Amino acid sequence: MVHLESGSLAPETDDDNEISRGREFVGSLERGLKVMQALGDAPEGLTLTDVAGRIGLTRATARRFLLTLTELGYVRQERRLFILTPKVLSLGVSYLSNRPIWQNAEPVMRELSRQVNESCSVAVIDGTEIVYVARVAGKRIMSVNITIGTRLPALTTSMGRVLLSNLSPPALNAFLAKAHIERFTEHTITDREALFAEIDKVRTRGYALVDQELEIGLRSIAVPLRDRAGRAFAGLNISTQAARVAREALVGEFLPLMRETAHRIEEFYSAQSQQSLS
C-alpha cells in the first residue's frame, strides 16, 4: 500500500484542466513528466508536499501523479519520500538503442581518446541544455562526473556552442534573449552580446573552445557533427585539465584529429540515414 503524508488534501482546481497551448496539447502529460523531472533532480527523494511545491500543483494533483507513477513502476515510496526507480532508464536506453550511430561512433571515439589521452564525448542539444549520448572516459582523473544522459547548460559548454552556432543570427538572438545565464566561475561569459559574438566566431572557425567557464581547471574543445545538408546534429568534444594541455595544443594538435574523427562519424550517420530511406 502507498502511504501519503497526513493532513487534508486541497480540492482539485483548474490545475487538472488541460493547459491551453493548442487543441492537441495534453497538459496532464506535461505535468506528469515534470513530476518525473523533479524526482530526477532529487535522487534522495521528495515528499508529496515537495513535489507539489516544485511544480506548482495542488497536493491532490501531485498525489494522483505519484500514485500513477508508483503503480507503473517508475516511482517507489519509502515512508514519506518518493524516489525514481531504475525503470526510468528504459526510456533512455530505448532512445540510444534505436540510434546505432552512437554505437558505431564509439570505436572511433575510443581511438581519438587514445591518441590524445583525454576524454571524448558526443552530445545533442535539448532546449537550453546539451545531453550526453556517447562518451569515452580518459584514464586521467577529472573532477567532473559525466555519464550518458548528463545534462549541462549549452551556453557554457563547447559542444553547446558548436550546436548553437547552427542557429541563424535572428534565432540565436531570440535564444539568448530568453536564456537563463548562470555564472559558474570568474571566467564564465554572461553578457549576451559577448556570447553572441563568441558563438558567431564558432560559426566562422568551425570549432568552440571553452576555457574554465563551467569549472575552474576544466578546458574543452568541440567540433560539430553535420549531416549531408550541413546541419549540426551533434557535437564532439575533448575535455582536459587546463594545467595539463594549453589552448594552443588543443587547437594545433587535438583539433585536426577531432575533425578527422568527426568526418568518420558523419559517414556513419549518412549511411544510416540512407538505409532508413531505402
C-alpha contacts under 8 A as a table, 3 or more apart, distances in Angstrom:
res1	aa1	res2	aa2	distance
2	V	67	L	7.53
2	V	77	Q	6.98
3	H	77	Q	7.90
3	H	79	R	6.98
3	H	80	R	7.33
4	L	48	L	7.25
4	L	63	R	7.92
4	L	80	R	6.52
5	E	47	T	7.79
5	E	48	L	6.84
5	E	80	R	6.20
9	L	59	R	5.98
9	L	60	A	5.66
10	A	58	T	6.44
10	A	59	R	6.20
10	A	60	A	5.99
11	P	58	T	7.82
11	P	60	A	6.66
12	E	15	D	7.34
12	E	16	D	6.91
12	E	58	T	7.12
12	E	60	A	6.33
12	E	61	T	6.83
13	T	16	D	6.21
13	T	17	N	7.98
13	T	58	T	7.49
14	D	17	N	5.20
15	D	18	E	7.82
15	D	57	L	6.64
15	D	58	T	7.38
15	D	61	T	7.56
16	D	28	S	6.94
16	D	61	T	7.00
17	N	27	G	7.43
17	N	28	S	7.72
18	E	25	F	7.64
18	E	26	V	6.10
18	E	27	G	4.67
18	E	28	S	6.44
19	I	25	F	7.23
19	I	26	V	7.05
19	I	27	G	4.76
19	I	28	S	7.92
20	S	23	R	7.37
20	S	25	F	7.39
20	S	27	G	7.86
21	R	24	E	7.92
21	R	25	F	5.81
22	G	25	F	5.49
26	V	29	L	5.57
26	V	30	E	6.69
27	G	30	E	5.05
27	G	31	R	6.34
28	S	31	R	5.11
28	S	32	G	6.18
29	L	32	G	5.04
29	L	33	L	6.24
30	E	33	L	5.22
30	E	34	K	6.24
31	R	34	K	4.92
31	R	35	V	6.28
31	R	55	I	7.82
32	G	35	V	5.11
32	G	36	M	6.60
32	G	65	F	5.97
33	L	36	M	5.09
33	L	37	Q	6.20
34	K	37	Q	4.88
34	K	38	A	6.03
34	K	55	I	6.90
35	V	38	A	5.14
35	V	39	L	6.31
35	V	51	V	6.72
35	V	55	I	7.18
35	V	62	A	7.76
35	V	65	F	7.37
35	V	66	L	7.71
36	M	39	L	5.13
36	M	40	G	6.05
36	M	84	L	7.44
37	Q	40	G	4.87
37	Q	41	D	6.29
38	A	41	D	5.21
38	A	42	A	6.62
38	A	51	V	6.91
38	A	54	R	7.21
38	A	55	I	7.66
39	L	42	A	5.08
39	L	43	P	6.61
39	L	45	G	6.34
39	L	46	L	6.58
39	L	51	V	7.74
39	L	82	F	7.56
39	L	83	I	6.34
39	L	84	L	6.25
40	G	43	P	5.98
40	G	84	L	6.73
42	A	45	G	5.43
42	A	46	L	6.74
43	P	83	I	6.75
43	P	84	L	7.41
44	E	83	I	6.95
45	G	81	L	5.30
45	G	82	F	5.16
45	G	83	I	4.56
45	G	84	L	7.63
46	L	49	T	7.96
46	L	50	D	5.64
46	L	51	V	6.26
46	L	80	R	7.90
46	L	81	L	5.04
46	L	82	F	5.30
46	L	83	I	6.85
47	T	50	D	4.99
47	T	51	V	6.30
47	T	80	R	5.57
47	T	81	L	4.67
47	T	82	F	6.06
48	L	51	V	5.25
48	L	52	A	6.24
48	L	59	R	6.79
48	L	62	A	6.76
48	L	63	R	6.62
48	L	80	R	7.49
48	L	81	L	7.44
48	L	82	F	7.50
49	T	52	A	5.15
49	T	53	G	6.04
49	T	59	R	6.45
50	D	53	G	5.17
50	D	54	R	6.07
51	V	54	R	5.31
51	V	55	I	6.32
51	V	57	L	7.92
51	V	62	A	6.63
52	A	55	I	5.58
52	A	56	G	5.67
52	A	57	L	4.65
52	A	58	T	5.84
52	A	59	R	5.54
52	A	61	T	7.84
52	A	62	A	5.41
53	G	56	G	5.17
53	G	57	L	6.55
54	R	57	L	7.99
57	L	61	T	6.13
57	L	62	A	6.05
58	T	61	T	5.26
58	T	62	A	6.23
59	R	62	A	5.06
59	R	63	R	5.89
60	A	63	R	5.04
60	A	64	R	6.41
61	T	64	R	5.24
61	T	65	F	6.53
62	A	65	F	5.24
62	A	66	L	6.15
63	R	66	L	5.15
63	R	67	L	6.03
64	R	67	L	5.19
64	R	68	T	6.10
65	F	68	T	5.12
65	F	69	L	6.12
66	L	69	L	5.15
66	L	70	T	5.98
66	L	75	V	7.30
66	L	82	F	7.70
67	L	70	T	5.03
67	L	71	E	6.08
68	T	71	E	5.07
68	T	72	L	6.22
69	L	72	L	5.03
69	L	73	G	6.18
69	L	74	Y	5.31
69	L	75	V	5.47
70	T	73	G	5.08
70	T	74	Y	5.86
70	T	75	V	4.49
70	T	76	R	5.55
70	T	77	Q	7.62
71	E	74	Y	7.80
71	E	75	V	7.89
72	L	75	V	7.69
73	G	76	R	7.04
73	G	85	T	7.05
73	G	87	K	6.74
74	Y	84	L	5.84
74	Y	85	T	5.25
74	Y	86	P	7.37
74	Y	87	K	5.50
74	Y	88	V	5.79
75	V	82	F	6.51
75	V	83	I	5.48
75	V	84	L	4.41
75	V	85	T	5.23
76	R	82	F	5.79
76	R	83	I	5.39
76	R	84	L	6.31
76	R	85	T	6.32
77	Q	80	R	6.98
77	Q	81	L	5.66
77	Q	82	F	4.55
77	Q	83	I	6.20
78	E	81	L	5.22
78	E	82	F	6.42
78	E	83	I	7.63
84	L	88	V	7.19
85	T	88	V	6.30
86	P	89	L	5.57
86	P	90	S	7.80
87	K	90	S	5.63
87	K	91	L	7.93
88	V	91	L	5.74
88	V	92	G	7.46
89	L	92	G	5.31
89	L	93	V	6.11
90	S	93	V	4.97
90	S	94	S	6.02
91	L	94	S	5.31
91	L	95	Y	6.54
92	G	95	Y	5.08
92	G	96	L	6.38
92	G	149	G	7.68
93	V	96	L	5.21
93	V	97	S	5.87
94	S	97	S	5.18
94	S	98	N	6.08
95	Y	98	N	5.55
95	Y	99	R	6.76
96	L	99	R	5.20
96	L	100	P	7.21
96	L	102	W	7.46
96	L	133	V	7.29
97	S	100	P	6.20
99	R	102	W	6.49
99	R	103	Q	7.84
100	P	103	Q	5.03
100	P	104	N	6.23
101	I	104	N	5.11
101	I	105	A	6.02
101	I	265	I	7.73
101	I	268	F	6.38
101	I	269	Y	5.96
101	I	272	Q	7.19
102	W	105	A	4.80
102	W	106	E	6.17
102	W	133	V	7.26
102	W	134	A	6.16
103	Q	106	E	5.45
103	Q	107	P	7.87
104	N	107	P	6.62
104	N	108	V	7.90
104	N	265	I	7.69
104	N	268	F	6.99
105	A	108	V	5.65
105	A	109	M	6.14
105	A	265	I	5.61
105	A	268	F	7.55
106	E	109	M	4.94
106	E	110	R	5.96
106	E	134	A	7.09
106	E	135	R	7.55
106	E	136	V	7.34
107	P	110	R	5.02
107	P	111	E	6.27
108	V	111	E	4.94
108	V	112	L	6.24
108	V	261	T	6.39
108	V	264	R	7.63
108	V	265	I	7.69
109	M	112	L	5.02
109	M	113	S	6.11
109	M	120	C	6.31
109	M	121	S	7.66
109	M	135	R	7.88
109	M	136	V	6.69
109	M	261	T	7.01
110	R	113	S	4.98
110	R	114	R	6.24
110	R	120	C	7.54
110	R	136	V	5.96
111	E	114	R	5.17
111	E	115	Q	6.28
112	L	115	Q	5.04
112	L	116	V	6.39
112	L	120	C	7.35
112	L	257	L	7.04
112	L	258	M	7.21
112	L	261	T	7.00
113	S	116	V	5.44
113	S	117	N	5.36
113	S	118	E	5.31
113	S	119	S	5.78
113	S	120	C	5.72
113	S	136	V	6.94
113	S	137	A	7.72
113	S	138	G	6.43
114	R	117	N	4.91
114	R	118	E	7.21
114	R	138	G	7.81
116	V	254	F	6.94
117	N	138	G	6.06
117	N	139	K	7.12
117	N	140	R	7.72
118	E	137	A	7.19
118	E	138	G	4.54
118	E	139	K	7.12
118	E	140	R	6.95
118	E	238	I	6.62
118	E	239	S	6.56
118	E	240	T	6.18
119	S	135	R	7.53
119	S	136	V	5.76
119	S	137	A	4.45
119	S	138	G	4.18
119	S	139	K	7.84
119	S	238	I	5.73
119	S	239	S	5.71
119	S	240	T	7.13
120	C	135	R	5.82
120	C	136	V	5.20
120	C	137	A	6.40
120	C	138	G	7.39
120	C	236	L	7.30
120	C	237	N	5.71
120	C	238	I	4.74
120	C	239	S	6.75
121	S	132	Y	7.10
121	S	133	V	7.88
121	S	134	A	5.69
121	S	135	R	4.21
121	S	136	V	6.22
121	S	236	L	5.75
121	S	237	N	5.38
121	S	238	I	6.63
122	V	132	Y	5.92
122	V	133	V	5.90
122	V	134	A	5.07
122	V	135	R	6.25
122	V	159	M	7.82
122	V	234	A	6.67
122	V	235	G	5.47
122	V	236	L	4.56
122	V	237	N	6.45
123	A	130	I	5.97
123	A	131	V	5.20
123	A	132	Y	4.18
123	A	133	V	5.34
123	A	134	A	6.91
123	A	159	M	6.72
123	A	234	A	5.62
123	A	235	G	5.43
123	A	236	L	6.83
124	V	130	I	5.49
124	V	131	V	5.44
124	V	132	Y	6.64
124	V	133	V	7.06
124	V	163	L	7.80
124	V	233	F	6.74
124	V	234	A	4.62
124	V	235	G	6.46
125	I	128	T	7.30
125	I	129	E	5.86
125	I	130	I	4.31
125	I	131	V	6.15
125	I	154	A	7.28
125	I	160	G	6.78
125	I	163	L	6.91
125	I	234	A	7.23
126	D	129	E	5.34
126	D	130	I	5.75
126	D	131	V	6.75
127	G	130	I	7.87
128	T	153	P	6.23
128	T	154	A	5.72
128	T	155	L	7.66
128	T	179	A	7.07
129	E	151	R	6.12
129	E	152	L	5.40
129	E	153	P	4.43
129	E	154	A	4.60
129	E	155	L	7.91
129	E	160	G	7.27
130	I	151	R	5.49
130	I	152	L	5.46
130	I	153	P	6.25
130	I	154	A	5.36
130	I	159	M	7.47
130	I	160	G	5.92
131	V	148	I	7.74
131	V	149	G	5.60
131	V	150	T	5.68
131	V	151	R	4.63
131	V	152	L	6.86
132	Y	135	R	7.25
132	Y	147	T	7.02
132	Y	148	I	5.10
132	Y	149	G	5.09
132	Y	150	T	5.47
132	Y	151	R	6.64
133	V	148	I	5.29
133	V	149	G	6.23
134	A	148	I	6.09
135	R	147	T	7.07
135	R	148	I	6.78
138	G	141	I	7.62
142	M	145	N	7.39
142	M	240	T	7.74
142	M	241	Q	7.51
146	I	150	T	5.95
147	T	150	T	5.55
152	L	157	T	7.38
153	P	156	T	5.74
153	P	157	T	6.63
153	P	160	G	7.29
154	A	157	T	5.50
154	A	158	S	7.86
154	A	159	M	7.22
154	A	160	G	3.88
154	A	161	R	6.32
154	A	164	L	7.73
155	L	160	G	5.85
155	L	161	R	5.95
155	L	181	I	7.64
155	L	195	L	7.83
156	T	160	G	7.11
156	T	161	R	7.49
156	T	188	T	7.13
156	T	189	I	7.70
156	T	210	V	7.41
156	T	213	E	6.27
156	T	214	L	5.96
157	T	160	G	5.12
157	T	161	R	6.28
157	T	210	V	6.34
157	T	213	E	7.85
157	T	214	L	6.98
157	T	220	S	7.90
158	S	161	R	5.20
158	S	162	V	6.41
158	S	208	A	5.16
158	S	209	L	5.73
158	S	210	V	5.40
158	S	220	S	6.28
158	S	221	I	5.74
158	S	222	A	5.25
158	S	237	N	7.14
159	M	162	V	5.29
159	M	163	L	6.29
159	M	208	A	7.28
159	M	221	I	7.75
159	M	222	A	5.32
159	M	223	V	7.09
159	M	224	P	7.49
159	M	234	A	7.81
159	M	235	G	4.87
159	M	236	L	6.46
159	M	237	N	6.34
160	G	163	L	5.21
160	G	164	L	6.07
160	G	235	G	7.41
161	R	164	L	4.92
161	R	165	S	6.00
161	R	199	I	5.97
161	R	202	V	7.22
161	R	208	A	6.36
162	V	165	S	5.10
162	V	166	N	6.97
162	V	199	I	7.40
162	V	202	V	6.31
162	V	203	R	7.20
162	V	206	G	7.52
162	V	207	Y	6.33
162	V	208	A	5.90
162	V	222	A	6.82
162	V	223	V	6.29
162	V	224	P	5.70
162	V	235	G	6.57
163	L	166	N	5.43
163	L	167	L	7.73
163	L	224	P	6.64
163	L	232	A	6.19
163	L	233	F	7.60
163	L	234	A	6.74
163	L	235	G	6.46
164	L	167	L	5.54
164	L	172	L	7.05
164	L	199	I	7.08
165	S	168	S	7.64
165	S	172	L	7.81
165	S	199	I	5.55
165	S	200	D	6.44
165	S	202	V	6.28
165	S	203	R	5.01
166	N	203	R	7.10
166	N	231	R	6.76
166	N	232	A	6.25
167	L	170	P	7.99
167	L	171	A	5.73
167	L	172	L	5.60
168	S	171	A	5.17
168	S	172	L	6.05
169	P	172	L	5.04
169	P	173	N	6.10
170	P	173	N	5.07
170	P	174	A	6.26
171	A	174	A	5.06
171	A	175	F	6.17
172	L	175	F	4.94
172	L	176	L	6.14
172	L	196	F	7.34
173	N	176	L	5.17
173	N	177	A	6.08
173	N	196	F	7.25
174	A	177	A	5.09
174	A	178	K	6.54
175	F	178	K	5.53
175	F	179	A	6.00
176	L	179	A	5.05
176	L	192	R	6.29
176	L	196	F	7.71
177	A	192	R	7.65
181	I	190	T	5.94
182	E	190	T	6.95
183	R	186	E	7.37
183	R	188	T	5.55
183	R	189	I	7.43
183	R	190	T	6.46
184	F	187	H	7.98
184	F	188	T	6.11
184	F	213	E	6.49
184	F	214	L	5.47
184	F	215	E	6.60
185	T	188	T	5.40
185	T	212	Q	7.22
185	T	213	E	5.71
185	T	214	L	6.44
185	T	215	E	6.22
185	T	216	I	6.56
186	E	213	E	7.38
187	H	211	D	7.60
187	H	212	Q	6.20
187	H	213	E	4.95
188	T	212	Q	7.43
188	T	213	E	4.15
188	T	214	L	6.79
189	I	194	A	7.02
189	I	195	L	6.48
189	I	213	E	7.14
190	T	194	A	7.60
190	T	195	L	7.03
191	D	194	A	5.27
191	D	195	L	6.19
192	R	195	L	5.01
192	R	196	F	6.13
193	E	196	F	5.05
193	E	197	A	6.23
194	A	197	A	5.08
194	A	198	E	6.12
195	L	198	E	5.00
195	L	199	I	6.10
196	F	199	I	5.28
196	F	200	D	6.00
197	A	200	D	4.99
197	A	201	K	6.29
198	E	201	K	5.14
198	E	202	V	6.47
199	I	202	V	4.87
199	I	203	R	6.33
199	I	208	A	7.89
200	D	203	R	5.05
200	D	204	T	6.49
201	K	204	T	5.09
201	K	205	R	6.12
202	V	205	R	5.33
202	V	206	G	5.44
202	V	207	Y	5.32
202	V	208	A	5.36
203	R	206	G	5.51
203	R	207	Y	7.45
206	G	223	V	6.47
206	G	224	P	7.38
207	Y	221	I	7.07
207	Y	222	A	5.61
207	Y	223	V	4.66
207	Y	224	P	7.14
208	A	221	I	5.57
208	A	222	A	5.25
208	A	223	V	6.61
209	L	219	R	7.58
209	L	220	S	5.81
209	L	221	I	4.37
209	L	222	A	6.58
210	V	213	E	6.37
210	V	219	R	5.90
210	V	220	S	5.43
210	V	221	I	6.39
211	D	218	L	6.66
211	D	219	R	4.58
211	D	220	S	6.58
211	D	242	A	7.58
212	Q	215	E	5.17
212	Q	216	I	4.79
212	Q	217	G	5.63
212	Q	218	L	4.97
212	Q	219	R	5.50
212	Q	242	A	7.58
213	E	216	I	7.02
213	E	218	L	7.84
214	L	218	L	7.25
215	E	218	L	5.52
217	G	241	Q	5.41
217	G	242	A	4.99
217	G	243	A	6.82
218	L	239	S	7.09
218	L	240	T	6.03
218	L	241	Q	4.94
218	L	242	A	5.67
219	R	239	S	5.83
219	R	240	T	5.40
219	R	241	Q	5.76
219	R	242	A	5.33
220	S	237	N	6.72
220	S	238	I	5.59
220	S	239	S	4.20
220	S	240	T	6.11
221	I	237	N	5.46
221	I	238	I	5.58
221	I	239	S	6.65
221	I	250	L	6.84
221	I	251	V	7.96
221	I	255	L	7.76
222	A	235	G	6.41
222	A	236	L	5.33
222	A	237	N	4.00
222	A	238	I	6.52
223	V	235	G	5.79
223	V	236	L	5.43
223	V	237	N	6.46
223	V	258	M	7.20
223	V	259	R	6.98
223	V	262	A	7.49
224	P	232	A	5.65
224	P	233	F	7.57
224	P	234	A	6.07
224	P	235	G	4.48
224	P	236	L	6.18
224	P	262	A	7.47
225	L	232	A	5.32
225	L	233	F	5.93
225	L	234	A	5.17
225	L	235	G	5.52
225	L	236	L	6.79
225	L	262	A	5.86
225	L	263	H	7.65
225	L	265	I	7.46
225	L	266	E	6.17
226	R	229	A	7.59
226	R	230	G	5.26
226	R	231	R	5.11
226	R	232	A	4.19
226	R	233	F	5.76
226	R	234	A	7.29
226	R	266	E	6.31
227	D	230	G	5.29
227	D	231	R	5.50
227	D	232	A	6.49
227	D	233	F	6.76
227	D	266	E	6.53
227	D	269	Y	7.16
227	D	270	S	6.59
228	R	231	R	7.44
228	R	270	S	6.79
232	A	235	G	7.42
236	L	258	M	7.66
236	L	262	A	7.04
237	N	258	M	7.73
240	T	244	R	7.28
240	T	245	V	6.81
241	Q	244	R	5.36
241	Q	245	V	6.44
242	A	245	V	5.58
242	A	246	A	6.43
242	A	247	R	7.98
243	A	246	A	7.28
245	V	249	A	6.34
245	V	250	L	6.98
246	A	249	A	5.24
246	A	250	L	6.53
247	R	250	L	5.15
247	R	251	V	6.53
248	E	251	V	5.30
248	E	252	G	5.80
248	E	253	E	7.98
249	A	252	G	5.01
249	A	253	E	5.17
249	A	254	F	6.64
250	L	253	E	5.75
250	L	254	F	4.83
250	L	255	L	6.15
251	V	254	F	5.90
251	V	255	L	5.01
251	V	256	P	7.80
252	G	255	L	6.29
252	G	256	P	7.30
253	E	256	P	6.46
253	E	257	L	7.28
254	F	257	L	5.43
254	F	258	M	6.17
255	L	258	M	4.98
255	L	259	R	6.18
256	P	259	R	5.21
256	P	260	E	6.37
257	L	260	E	5.17
257	L	261	T	6.28
258	M	261	T	5.01
258	M	262	A	6.00
259	R	262	A	4.92
259	R	263	H	6.13
260	E	263	H	5.15
260	E	264	R	6.51
261	T	264	R	5.19
261	T	265	I	6.35
262	A	265	I	5.13
262	A	266	E	6.07
263	H	266	E	5.05
263	H	267	E	6.31
264	R	267	E	5.12
264	R	268	F	6.58
265	I	268	F	5.07
265	I	269	Y	6.26
266	E	269	Y	4.89
266	E	270	S	6.10
267	E	270	S	5.12
267	E	271	A	6.14
268	F	271	A	5.19
268	F	272	Q	6.11
269	Y	272	Q	5.11
269	Y	273	S	6.09
270	S	273	S	5.07
270	S	274	Q	6.09
271	A	274	Q	5.09
271	A	275	Q	6.25
272	Q	275	Q	5.11
272	Q	276	S	6.34
273	S	276	S	5.20
273	S	277	L	6.48
274	Q	277	L	5.21
274	Q	278	S	6.33
275	Q	278	S	5.17
